[in-house]
Amino acid sequence: MRNNISYICYTNNHHLEFGKNLLFFFSALGAFNGLFLSLYFGFLIKNKSRATLFLAALLFVISVRVTKSVFLTFYPGTSSIFVSVGLTACFLIGPFLYLYTKIAINPLKVHKWNWLFHIVPVLIFMTIISIEYPYREYKHLWWRSPPRIFGSLLFIQWTIYTIAAIYQSRNRFRKLWSKTEKITTLDFWIINIVTGGFIIWLAYNTTTYTSYIVGALSFSFTFYITLVIWIIKRRNSTLTFVTPIVKYANKKIDQEKASSIADRLNVLFKKEEIHRDPNLKLSDVASKLDVKPHELSQYLNDNLGLSFSSYINTYRVKTATELIKTNTLLTLEAIGNECGFKSNSTFYTAFKKQEGMTPSQFKKSFK
């Protein structure tokens, strides 16, 4: 009888140990693959754009956060420094998700260094917290129950950024049910990444009702589901999570020249407002920049992920929004013409694509 009981206990313990190891394996595997993919996008992929780099950063901080969760669950003695790094990564998931969607959708809306305003305060805050309130001595401040001050701050910050990313991508989600608009490859990945980000947020913020390791498992699950969808959808294509295939893959402009073009473009479009010319052509702008037309086109495609028409329409729509806000004498059609649009229909289409509403709806919102 005693032998039977011992055998049953051994069998149960063996099963529990096997289940624990399996849980650890799947949780850690997602984190490892996420780290690998972040390094791939950050350093190895050809034709990197700003959106690609922010996607790499997003995958990296999620992977670090997952790794922290895995080790804290299975190795409770994990050092406070490592835990603090993981918590810092968690504070960065929301900002990087938001920045990725914003830059992928409209690169011109985030200037060269503006993204630092979303990242640097988090790094400073978490450095101070890690020194003044080490996790081991003050872990109750991260709990879900009072006083939970840091846990609440994390929840609020992460939630705000997640909502902002979803709102930023709202037009991409609308295309899922649209009969007239076709989903592009970029739309497809923005939808997948934002949805995945929301699932991870939801998993980590419902662990009170489930289990702490569910957050890590959700990342593994989301990662592999996305990978399977990609394999099915893009079976015969090269890996691209952020931008369409680049025309000039073999002749990428060097960073110094790209930076020079960017600076001179800002002068032409922001100060001289050459986009107001309805007959403006790529060759005209290239001539003003003293570069070849194919080099300018290459820069716009490689570095900004935009065609020439999309680029100038971005400035035209921005000018139109300013005129709608400040000028009460011009009609909407006159404003469109003033900004460089040749026809009213082109103006309305470009405006709605960029602002998510028609010029007339935009005008009403300021009354």
C-alpha positions in Angstrom: 0.0 0.0 0.0 2.8 2.3 1.0 4.6 1.5 -2.3 1.4 2.4 -4.2 1.1 5.7 -2.5 4.7 6.5 -3.1 4.3 5.6 -6.8 1.3 7.8 -7.1 3.0 10.7 -5.4 6.1 10.2 -7.7 3.9 10.1 -10.8 2.0 13.3 -9.8 5.2 15.1 -9.0 6.7 13.9 -12.3 3.6 15.2 -14.2 3.7 18.5 -12.3 7.4 18.9 -13.1 6.8 18.1 -16.7 4.0 20.6 -16.9 6.1 23.3 -15.3 9.0 22.6 -17.7 6.6 22.7 -20.7 5.2 26.0 -19.5 8.7 27.4 -19.1 9.7 26.2 -22.6 6.8 27.8 -24.4 7.1 31.1 -22.5 10.8 31.3 -22.9 10.7 30.3 -26.6 8.5 33.2 -27.5 10.8 35.6 -25.6 13.9 34.1 -27.4 12.3 34.3 -30.9 11.1 37.9 -30.2 14.7 38.9 -29.2 16.1 37.3 -32.3 13.5 39.0 -34.6 14.2 42.4 -33.0 17.9 42.0 -33.7 17.0 40.9 -37.3 14.9 44.0 -37.9 17.3 46.3 -36.1 20.6 45.2 -37.7 20.3 42.5 -40.4 17.3 43.4 -42.6 18.0 45.3 -45.8 16.3 48.6 -46.6 15.6 49.6 -43.0 13.2 52.4 -42.5 12.4 54.3 -39.3 9.3 52.2 -38.9 11.4 49.0 -39.1 13.6 50.3 -36.3 10.7 51.1 -34.0 9.2 47.7 -34.7 12.6 46.2 -33.6 12.5 48.3 -30.5 8.9 47.2 -29.7 9.8 43.5 -30.1 12.9 44.0 -28.0 11.1 45.6 -25.0 8.3 43.1 -25.1 10.8 40.2 -25.2 12.7 41.7 -22.2 9.5 42.1 -20.3 8.5 38.5 -21.1 11.9 37.2 -20.1 11.6 39.0 -16.7 8.2 37.4 -16.2 9.4 33.9 -17.0 12.4 34.2 -14.7 10.4 35.8 -11.9 7.8 33.0 -12.1 10.2 30.0 -12.3 13.2 31.5 -10.4 11.8 33.8 -7.6 15.3 34.7 -6.5 15.9 36.7 -9.7 17.9 39.9 -8.9 16.2 43.2 -8.4 18.3 44.8 -11.2 17.1 42.3 -13.8 13.5 42.8 -12.5 13.9 46.6 -12.8 15.1 46.2 -16.4 12.0 44.1 -17.2 9.7 46.7 -15.6 11.4 49.5 -17.5 10.8 47.5 -20.7 7.1 47.2 -19.7 6.9 51.0 -19.4 8.3 51.2 -22.9 5.9 48.8 -24.7 3.1 51.4 -25.0 5.3 54.2 -26.3 7.1 52.0 -28.9 3.8 50.6 -30.1 2.4 54.1 -30.5 5.5 55.4 -32.2 5.7 52.4 -34.6 2.1 52.9 -35.7 2.5 56.7 -36.1 5.7 56.5 -38.1 4.5 53.5 -40.2 1.3 55.4 -41.1 2.8 58.8 -41.6 6.6 59.2 -41.2 6.4 63.0 -41.5 4.3 63.4 -38.3 7.2 62.3 -36.1 10.3 64.5 -36.6 13.8 63.2 -36.3 14.2 63.3 -32.5 10.7 63.9 -31.2 10.3 60.3 -30.3 12.8 60.9 -27.4 10.1 62.8 -25.6 8.2 59.5 -25.2 11.2 57.4 -24.2 13.7 59.5 -22.2 11.3 60.4 -19.3 10.5 56.7 -18.8 14.3 55.9 -18.6 14.9 58.7 -16.1 11.9 57.8 -14.0 12.8 54.1 -13.9 16.4 54.8 -13.1 15.4 56.9 -10.0 12.8 54.3 -9.0 15.3 51.4 -9.3 17.7 53.3 -7.0 15.3 54.7 -4.4 12.8 51.8 -4.4 14.6 48.5 -5.2 12.1 45.9 -6.3 12.9 43.4 -3.5 12.3 45.9 -0.7 9.3 47.6 -2.3 7.7 45.0 -4.5 4.3 45.7 -2.8 4.3 49.0 -4.7 4.0 47.0 -7.9 1.1 44.8 -6.7 -2.5 45.0 -7.9 -3.8 45.9 -4.5 -3.1 49.1 -2.5 -0.7 50.9 -2.2 0.3 49.7 -5.7 1.4 53.2 -6.8 3.9 52.1 -9.5 1.6 49.3 -10.7 -1.1 51.9 -11.2 1.2 54.3 -13.0 2.2 51.5 -15.3 -1.4 50.4 -16.0 -2.5 54.0 -16.8 0.5 54.8 -19.0 0.4 51.5 -20.9 -3.4 51.9 -21.4 -3.2 55.4 -22.7 -0.5 54.5 -25.3 -2.4 51.4 -26.4 -5.6 53.3 -26.9 -3.6 56.0 -28.8 -2.1 53.3 -31.1 -5.5 51.8 -31.8 -6.9 55.2 -32.5 -3.9 56.1 -34.8 -4.6 52.8 -36.7 -8.4 53.2 -36.9 -8.5 53.8 -40.7 -6.6 50.6 -41.2 -9.1 48.6 -39.2 -12.0 50.2 -41.1 -10.6 48.7 -44.3 -11.3 45.2 -42.9 -15.0 45.9 -43.4 -14.7 48.2 -46.4 -15.9 47.0 -49.8 -14.2 49.8 -51.7 -10.7 50.1 -50.0 -8.2 47.4 -50.4 -5.9 46.4 -47.5 -2.2 46.9 -48.4 0.7 44.8 -46.9 1.5 47.7 -44.6 -2.1 47.9 -43.5 -2.1 44.2 -42.8 1.0 44.4 -40.5 -0.2 47.5 -38.7 -3.4 45.7 -37.9 -1.6 42.5 -36.7 0.9 44.4 -34.6 -1.6 46.7 -32.9 -3.9 43.7 -32.3 -1.0 41.7 -30.9 0.0 44.7 -28.7 -3.6 44.9 -27.4 -3.7 41.1 -26.6 -0.4 41.4 -24.6 -1.7 44.4 -22.7 -4.9 42.6 -21.9 -3.1 39.5 -20.8 -0.7 41.3 -18.5 -3.5 43.4 -17.0 -5.8 40.5 -16.2 -3.3 38.3 -14.4 -5.2 39.0 -11.2 -7.9 36.7 -12.5 -5.6 34.2 -14.3 -1.9 33.7 -13.7 1.2 35.9 -13.9 2.8 33.7 -16.6 -0.3 34.2 -18.9 1.3 37.5 -20.1 4.4 35.7 -21.3 2.4 32.9 -22.9 0.2 35.5 -24.6 3.3 36.9 -26.3 4.4 33.5 -27.5 0.9 32.8 -28.7 0.5 36.1 -30.5 4.0 35.8 -32.0 3.4 32.4 -33.5 -0.1 33.1 -34.7 1.2 36.2 -36.5 4.0 34.2 -38.0 1.6 31.5 -39.3 -0.6 34.2 -40.9 2.4 35.7 -42.5 3.6 32.4 -43.9 0.1 31.8 -45.4 -0.3 35.3 -46.8 3.3 35.9 -48.0 4.4 32.4 -48.8 6.3 33.5 -51.9 7.5 36.9 -50.8 10.4 38.2 -48.8 10.0 39.0 -45.1 8.5 42.5 -44.6 6.5 43.5 -41.6 6.4 47.2 -42.2 6.8 48.5 -45.8 6.1 47.4 -49.3 9.0 46.0 -51.4 11.5 48.8 -52.0 12.3 49.6 -55.6 16.0 50.3 -55.1 17.1 47.5 -52.9 20.5 47.3 -54.5 21.3 51.0 -54.5 20.4 52.4 -51.1 21.4 56.0 -50.5 24.0 56.5 -47.8 23.0 58.1 -44.5 24.9 61.3 -45.0 23.3 62.0 -48.4 19.8 61.0 -47.1 20.2 63.4 -44.2 21.2 66.2 -46.6 18.2 65.6 -48.8 15.9 65.6 -45.7 17.2 69.0 -44.5 16.9 70.6 -48.0 13.4 69.1 -48.5 12.3 70.7 -45.2 13.4 74.1 -46.4 11.6 73.7 -49.8 8.3 72.4 -48.4 8.1 74.1 -45.0 9.6 77.5 -45.7 9.2 78.0 -49.5 6.0 75.9 -49.6 6.7 74.7 -53.2 3.9 72.1 -52.7 1.4 74.9 -53.5 2.4 74.6 -57.1 -0.2 72.3 -58.7 2.2 71.4 -61.5 5.0 70.5 -59.3 6.9 67.4 -60.6 9.5 65.1 -59.1 12.1 66.4 -61.6 11.4 70.0 -60.5 12.1 69.2 -56.8 15.2 67.1 -57.8 16.5 70.0 -59.7 16.1 72.3 -56.8 17.9 69.8 -54.6 20.6 69.3 -57.2 20.1 65.5 -57.2 19.0 63.1 -59.9 15.2 62.3 -60.0 15.8 58.6 -59.3 17.8 59.5 -56.2 15.0 61.6 -54.8 12.5 58.9 -55.6 14.8 56.4 -54.0 15.1 58.5 -50.8 11.3 58.9 -50.5 10.7 55.2 -51.0 13.6 53.9 -48.9 13.7 56.3 -46.0 10.1 57.5 -45.8 8.1 54.7 -47.4 6.2 57.3 -49.5 5.7 57.9 -53.2 6.3 61.5 -54.4 2.6 62.2 -54.7 2.0 61.0 -51.2 4.8 63.1 -49.9 3.6 66.4 -51.4 0.0 65.6 -50.6 1.0 65.3 -46.9 2.2 69.0 -47.0 -0.8 70.1 -49.1 -3.2 68.6 -46.6 -1.3 70.1 -43.6 -1.5 73.5 -45.3 -5.2 73.0 -46.0 -5.9 72.2 -42.3 -4.2 75.4 -41.3 -6.2 77.5 -43.8 -9.5 75.9 -42.8 -8.8 76.8 -39.2 -7.8 80.4 -39.9 -9.4 81.5 -43.1 -13.2 82.1 -43.2 -13.3 83.8 -46.6 -12.1 81.0 -48.9 -14.4 78.1 -49.9 -13.1 74.6 -49.4 -12.6 74.2 -53.2 -10.6 77.5 -53.2 -8.5 76.2 -50.3 -7.8 73.0 -52.2 -6.6 75.0 -55.2 -4.6 77.3 -53.0 -2.7 74.3 -51.5 -1.8 72.8 -54.9 -4.6 70.3 -55.6 -5.7 70.3 -59.2 -9.2 69.0 -58.5 -11.7 69.0 -55.7 -12.0 65.2 -55.8 -8.2 64.8 -55.4 -8.3 67.2 -52.5 -11.1 65.4 -50.7 -9.5 62.0 -51.2 -6.0 63.0 -50.0 -7.5 64.9 -47.0 -9.7 62.0 -45.8 -6.8 59.6 -46.2 -4.6 61.7 -44.0 -7.0 63.2 -41.5 -9.7 60.5 -41.3 -12.4 62.9 -42.3 -13.5 65.1 -45.2 -12.5 68.8 -45.3 -16.1 69.8 -44.6 -16.3 67.5 -41.6 -12.9 69.0 -40.4 -14.3 72.5 -40.9 -17.4 71.7 -38.8 -15.3 70.4 -36.0 -13.8 73.8 -35.5 -17.1 75.7 -35.4 
